[in-house]
Amino acid sequence: MTNRDSIFRDPQQIVDFAFDQRVVDVFPDMIRRSIPGYDTIISISGLMLAEHLKDSEICYDLGCSLGATTLAIAQRLGKKRCKLIAIDNSEAMLTKARKLLTHEAIELMMSDIRQVDLQPAGAVVMNFTLQFIAPKERLALIKKIYAALRPGGLLIISEKIHCSETAEEDYFNAIHAQYKMANGYTGLEVSQKRSALEKVMIIDDIETHQQRMNEAGFSDIKIWFRCLNWASILAVK
Ligand SMILES: C[S@@+](CC[C@H](N)C(=O)[O-])C[C@H]1O[C@@H](n2cnc3c(N)ncnc32)[C@H](O)[C@@H]1O
């Protein structure tokens, strides 16, 4: 049973968005009503990551929130005895995630993904999290992931993205706002949440993501999912 998100329903003084208890309480509902294709991205990235991992390898889920992706991987591991390390720096998120994720392969870690040392890994996933890392710190994080991955290791990054053409951007943004309203949010909720995210969620265009991954060392980079202004990219070391 998930709680319905009504955080931005009433007119309010806007403060920067944070992954606090209020958000944790409604997170599954909020993310599904806000990101077109969320369930597809989670289940297919889980499938790809589980398929890619070799027996006994580590997979990191960076910015795991309640662990949806980690759970999707765990459910697809079959007989492989991998370690799925899910990291988040929100105590409220991890407290709830600990209750939800009881699979033996999963280890939850409260840590800042910019600071944490990564052990050698077969795969890394970062779904809708890089956009909350300061742009100047993103390359160092991708380089750290590249260094941790084995040759042939897989990275999946999902993000909201800017379009290179203004007209396309405006059109996708308008349709995205309509998507949210079709999912029960009011115009006020959409605009108040947008204001709360303005300074904390800084998005890149797809070319910036590709160039950054390239600069970190990845050569095989593919966009495997795209819906409006949302995309998921996979890269192989
Ligand atoms: C949009 S949510 C990610 C959703 C999740 N990956 C999923 O697909 O359900 C972003 C998460 O990143 C976490 N986060 C943001 N900055 C972080 C950092 N520097 N270190 C660790 N976690 C971070 C937030 O606490 C939040 O839980």
Ligand as a Chemical Component Dictionary entry (heavy atoms), coordinates in Angstrom:
data_LIG
# 
_chem_comp.id                   LIG 
_chem_comp.type                 NON-POLYMER 
_chem_comp.pdbx_formal_charge   0 
_chem_comp.three_letter_code    LIG 
# 
loop_
_chem_comp_atom.comp_id 
_chem_comp_atom.atom_id 
_chem_comp_atom.alt_atom_id 
_chem_comp_atom.type_symbol 
_chem_comp_atom.charge 
_chem_comp_atom.model_Cartn_x 
_chem_comp_atom.model_Cartn_y 
_chem_comp_atom.model_Cartn_z 
_chem_comp_atom.pdbx_ordinal 
LIG C1  C1  C 0  15.321 10.318 -7.580 1  
LIG S1  S1  S 1  16.013 9.441  -6.304 2  
LIG C2  C2  C 0  16.596 7.948  -7.065 3  
LIG C3  C3  C 0  15.542 6.976  -7.369 4  
LIG C4  C4  C 0  15.962 5.530  -7.365 5  
LIG N1  N1  N 0  17.239 5.290  -7.982 6  
LIG C5  C5  C 0  14.877 4.755  -8.079 7  
LIG O1  O1  O 0  15.027 4.522  -9.269 8  
LIG O2  O2  O -1 13.849 4.457  -7.441 9  
LIG C6  C6  C 0  17.578 10.165 -5.980 10 
LIG C7  C7  C 0  18.232 9.546  -4.747 11 
LIG O3  O3  O 0  19.593 9.935  -4.752 12 
LIG C8  C8  C 0  19.979 10.160 -3.403 13 
LIG N2  N2  N 0  21.169 11.029 -3.432 14 
LIG C9  C9  C 0  21.270 12.296 -3.895 15 
LIG N3  N3  N 0  22.529 12.746 -3.742 16 
LIG C10 C10 C 0  23.235 11.726 -3.181 17 
LIG C11 C11 C 0  24.592 11.575 -2.770 18 
LIG N4  N4  N 0  25.481 12.578 -2.920 19 
LIG N5  N5  N 0  24.971 10.401 -2.209 20 
LIG C12 C12 C 0  24.085 9.393  -2.068 21 
LIG N6  N6  N 0  22.787 9.475  -2.429 22 
LIG C13 C13 C 0  22.371 10.632 -2.985 23 
LIG C14 C14 C 0  18.750 10.800 -2.764 24 
LIG O4  O4  O 0  18.763 10.683 -1.362 25 
LIG C15 C15 C 0  17.624 10.017 -3.442 26 
LIG O5  O5  O 0  17.223 8.927  -2.659 27 
# 
loop_
_chem_comp_bond.comp_id 
_chem_comp_bond.atom_id_1 
_chem_comp_bond.atom_id_2 
_chem_comp_bond.value_order 
_chem_comp_bond.pdbx_ordinal 
LIG C1  S1  SING 1  
LIG S1  C2  SING 2  
LIG S1  C6  SING 3  
LIG C2  C3  SING 4  
LIG C3  C4  SING 5  
LIG C4  N1  SING 6  
LIG C4  C5  SING 7  
LIG C5  O1  DOUB 8  
LIG C5  O2  SING 9  
LIG C6  C7  SING 10 
LIG C7  O3  SING 11 
LIG C7  C15 SING 12 
LIG O3  C8  SING 13 
LIG C8  N2  SING 14 
LIG C8  C14 SING 15 
LIG N2  C9  SING 16 
LIG N2  C13 SING 17 
LIG C9  N3  DOUB 18 
LIG N3  C10 SING 19 
LIG C10 C11 SING 20 
LIG C10 C13 DOUB 21 
LIG C11 N4  SING 22 
LIG C11 N5  DOUB 23 
LIG N5  C12 SING 24 
LIG C12 N6  DOUB 25 
LIG N6  C13 SING 26 
LIG C14 O4  SING 27 
LIG C14 C15 SING 28 
LIG C15 O5  SING 29 
# 
